[in-house]
Amino acid sequence: MLCYRDRTYCSSYIKANCVNHNCNLAYTEQDKAYARQWWGGDDAPICVGDLQKEGCGFEPAETKNPNVTKEKV
C-alpha cells in the first residue's frame, strides 16, 4: 500500500487527544501541507494507527486546554 512517507502516524494526535507537538509520530499541519503537495490534493493516503504506548510521550489534551473533549470512535 502506498502512503505518505511510508510511515504510520499516531491516531491519538490526529484525534486531538494528545498535544505532544514534538512527537515524531504526530501528523502535524506541516505534514499535511507536504502530503498535499506530494499527492497534488487534499486526499493523500495517510497511514494511521493507535501508537500510544507507555512512555511514548503522550500529553493529554485536557492538560493544555480543559475545553477540548476526547473524540469517540
Long-range contacts (C-beta under 8 A, 24 or more apart in sequence): 1-45, 1-47, 2-45, 3-45, 3-46, 3-47, 4-31, 4-34, 4-35, 4-38, 4-39, 4-44, 4-45, 4-46, 4-47, 5-31, 5-35, 7-47, 8-47, 8-48, 8-49, 8-51, 9-46, 9-47, 9-48, 9-49, 9-51, 10-48, 10-49, 10-50, 10-51, 10-52, 10-56, 11-48, 11-49, 11-50, 11-51, 11-52, 12-50, 12-51, 12-52, 12-58, 14-48, 15-70, 15-71, 15-73, 16-61, 16-68, 16-71, 17-60, 17-61, 17-70, 17-71, 18-52, 18-58, 18-59, 18-60, 18-61, 19-59, 19-60, 19-61, 19-63, 19-64, 19-65, 20-57, 20-58, 20-59, 22-57, 23-56, 23-57, 25-51, 25-56
